């Protein structure tokens, strides 16, 4: 059953559902020319952004801003507080368009970066398969760094672990 909850910061204006739908609530807006305009409740159209995620544009007090739907859903249903790269919203099945609440989870950025987006996982943090090789990468100060290409996932994991140790020593 579909359940709607208020979008944090847009209470009384917009709601998000556990299925990933966004609706604009009925309201009366006073235009700059003094005329009142009534907006009916409606489910909004979502747009795919350049990174493959669904976005929606929300308006408040004359200003509009785009938001990723999965982040709005996590804030309203999972009590997620966006905090940069510490805890992020992960699509469990790696399908960025599947914003059903049952497909979303909160994970560390390191856990999320170890998932290869075609759905295969290496079981090693920071390691993913690319064609026939294994690659290691890590987020360092918010920037994704490529650590090398390897014949096996264990060597890639060792490279990742060494880089993390270097960072921790700094």
N, C-alpha and C positions, 0 to 999 in steps of 0.2 A: 504494500500500500504506500502510495506517495505521501510524504510528509514534508511540509514547508516550514522553514524557520527564517527569522529575520537575519538579514545580512548585517554584520557588525559595522557600525558607522553609517548605515543607511536604514535604520529601524524606521518603520512606518512608510518607507518608500519602496523597498525591494525585499524579496524573499528568495531563498534558494531551497531546492528540494533534494531529498536523498537520492534522487535519480539524476541529479545534475541539471535540472531545469531552473531557470531564473524567471521570476515574474515581477512585473511592475504593479504595485498596488494602486487601487483607485484613490485619486486625490484631486484636490482643487488647488490650482496654482495661480497666484496673482502675477500677471504679466507687468512689465515695466511701464506699459501704457495705462495701468490701472484696471484692466479687464481681467475678470476671473475666468480661467479655463479649466474644465473638468477632464481629467484623463481617466479612462476606464482601465480596470485590471486586465493585464494581458501577459502571456508568456512571451518572453523576448527571443529574438533570433540570435544565435551564437555564431561567431566568426572564428575560423581557424587562423591562428597567427603564423608567422614565418617559421616558428619552431615546432609547429604541429599540435599546439594546445588550443583548446577552445577558449575564446575570450568573450567578454560582454562589456559594453560601455554603459556605465551608470552615471546618472546626473544628480547633482545636489546643489541647490543655491546658485543655479546658473552655470555651473562648471561640470564638465564631463571627464571621466577617467576610465581607461580600460583595465579590466581585471581578468586574471586567469580563473576560470570557473572552478577548477579543482581546489584552488587555494581558498576561494570563498566558501566552498562546501566544507573544507577541513576546518576553517575558522568557526563556522556555525554549528557543525555536528561533532567535531573531534576536539574542540576547544584549543585549536592550534593558534599560537601566537607567532606570526612571522618574525624570525630572528636571524636574518641573513642566511648563512650557509650551515648553521648548527643543526637544526631539525628541519627537514623538508618533507613535502607531500610526495609520496611514491605511488605510481600506478602499478599495482601488483602484477597485472598481466602485461605490462609494458605498452599497452595501447593508450596513447595520450588522449584519444578521443572518448575513451570509456570513463566517464566521470560519475559512475554509480558509486555510492558510498561504500558498498561492499568491495569495490576494487581499489579503494584508497587506504593508505596507511601512513603513519608518521614514522620516519626513520632518520638516522643520522645521514649527513651528506656523504660520508665515506661509504656507508652501506649502499646508498643509492647509486653512487658512482661505480660500484663494483658490478652492477647489473649491466649487461650489454642490452641495448634497446631492441634487439631482435628476439628477445625472450630467453636466450641462453645465458646461463650463469657459470662462472668459473669456480665458485665456492671459495675464492680468495678475494679479499678486499683489494680493490684497485686493479684487478686483473680481468681482462676480457679477451675473447677470441675475435680476431679479425682475419678473414679468409683462412689461411692454413697456419697462421702464426698466433702467438699470444702477445698481448700488449699490456704494459703497465702504465698507469697514470694516477695522478693524485691532485687533489685541489689544495693549493698552497696560497694562503692569503686571498682566497676567493677566485683564484685563477687556475684553470686546468692545465697541468704540466704533463707532457708526454715523457715517460721515463725509459722507453725502449721497446724493442720488438724481440721476442724470444721464441725458441723452438718448442718450449714446454711451459706449462703454467706455473710450475714450481720455481723455475728461474725468474719468471716475471714477478712472482710473489716475493722472492728474495730481493729483487731490485726495489720493489715497493717498500718493503720493510726497512731496507737500508736508508732509503730516502726519508722515511718517517723518523728513524733514529737520528738522522742528521738534523732534522727540523727540531726535534725535542731537545737536542744539545745546544741549540742556538739560544 
